[in-house]
C-alpha cells in the first residue's frame, strides 16, 4: 500500500505538480536571497555610518595631535626633529586602529 503523499501526487495532474514545484522554488529563492539581504541591510544601516564616523574621528584626532605638537613645542622640535610630531600622530593612529580592530574581532556578549 502506498503512503498518503504518494496517492495525493498520483491524483494531482501535471499542472498542479508544476504549480507546486514553482511555489517551492519561489519560496526557496526568497528564503535564500531576500531574507539575507534584509539582514545585510540592517548591518549596513548601522555599520557604514559608524565606520565613516570612526574614520573621521581618527583623522581629526591625528591632525589635532600633529598640529598641537607643532604649535606647542615651538622651537624645541625644529631642525632635524621636525619629524617627531608626525611620528607621534602616526603612532596614535596605529594604536587607535589596532584597538578598533580588536574590538571588532571580539565576540559580542549576549545578555
C-alpha positions in Angstrom: 0.0 0.0 0.0 1.4 3.4 -1.0 1.7 6.3 1.5 -0.9 9.0 1.5 1.5 11.5 0.0 2.1 9.2 -3.0 -1.6 8.8 -3.5 -2.0 12.6 -3.4 0.7 13.1 -6.0 -0.9 10.5 -8.3 -4.2 12.2 -8.0 -2.7 15.6 -8.9 -2.4 16.5 -12.6 0.7 17.8 -14.3 -0.4 21.4 -13.9 -0.9 21.1 -10.2 2.5 19.4 -9.8 4.2 22.2 -11.8 2.4 24.8 -9.7 3.7 23.1 -6.5 7.2 22.9 -7.8 7.1 26.6 -8.9 5.8 27.6 -5.4 8.6 25.5 -3.7 11.3 27.0 -5.9 10.0 30.6 -5.4 9.8 30.1 -1.6 13.3 28.7 -1.5 14.7 31.5 -3.7 13.1 34.1 -1.4 14.4 32.4 1.7 18.0 32.3 0.3 18.1 35.7 -1.3 15.7 38.3 0.1 16.0 37.3 3.8 19.8 37.5 3.9 19.7 40.8 2.0 17.4 42.2 4.7 19.8 41.3 7.5 22.7 42.8 5.5 20.7 45.9 5.1 20.3 46.2 8.9 24.1 45.6 9.4 25.0 48.3 6.8 22.4 50.7 8.2 24.5 51.0 11.4 27.9 49.7 10.3 28.5 52.1 7.4 27.8 55.4 9.3 29.8 54.0 12.2 32.8 53.3 10.0 32.6 56.7 8.4 32.4 58.4 11.8 35.3 56.4 13.3 37.4 57.2 10.3 36.7 60.9 10.6 37.4 60.8 14.3 40.7 59.1 13.7 41.7 61.6 11.0 40.8 64.6 13.0 42.3 63.2 16.2 45.6 62.6 14.4 45.6 66.1 12.9 44.8 67.6 16.3 47.8 65.8 17.8 50.0 66.8 14.9 49.1 70.4 14.9 49.1 70.7 18.7 52.6 69.3 18.9 53.8 71.5 16.1 52.4 74.6 17.8 53.1 73.9 21.4 56.6 72.6 21.2 57.7 75.8 19.5 61.4 75.8 18.9 62.1 72.5 20.7 61.3 70.3 17.7 62.9 72.3 14.9 65.7 71.5 12.5 66.4 67.8 12.5 63.5 67.0 14.9 60.6 68.2 12.8 59.6 64.6 12.1 58.7 63.8 15.8 55.1 65.3 15.7 54.4 63.2 12.6 55.7 60.1 14.3 53.6 60.7 17.4 50.4 61.3 15.2 51.2 58.1 13.2 51.7 56.1 16.4 48.4 57.4 17.8 46.6 56.5 14.5 48.1 53.0 14.5 47.2 52.3 18.2 43.7 53.6 17.7 43.2 51.5 14.6 44.6 48.4 16.3 42.2 48.9 19.3 39.3 49.3 16.9 40.2 46.1 15.1 40.5 44.2 18.4 37.1 45.5 19.4 35.6 44.4 16.1 37.1 40.9 16.3 35.9 40.4 19.9 32.7 38.3 20.0 29.6 40.1 21.1 28.4 39.4 24.6 24.9 38.1 24.8 22.8 39.2 27.8 
